[in-house]
Amino acid sequence: MSNSEPTRLDRIEALVEKIGQRVDSNARAIEALSANAGEYQKDRARLYQIMEDLTQSQARMYRVIEDLDNRQEQLSRRQGEIVDILKLLVNKESNQE
């Protein structure tokens, strides 16, 4: 065996070093994925909060619309009553003449 040929021990050491590099690389990749997963969970929680806020806002909007509809209905009834009163007054004046 010549000095230029790696010994079995040299090859094993080189292999162990490559495995160590891969382990380090995989660990960094897992760490990055974990950080991303944490960010996704925060984003998801924020999205759910926004959806909840939107739902509450829509519910308030529907209550306001319902209230406006009720007021419009009351106004229409009152206008009808005023028209009836005006008709009675006009008829009363016509009968007195």
Secondary structure, 3 states (H helix, E strand, C coil): CCCCCCCHHHHHHHHHHHHHHHHHHHHHHHHHHHHHHHHHHHHHHHHHHHHHHHHHHHHHHHHHHHHHHHHHHHHHHHHHHHHHHHHHHHHHHHHHC
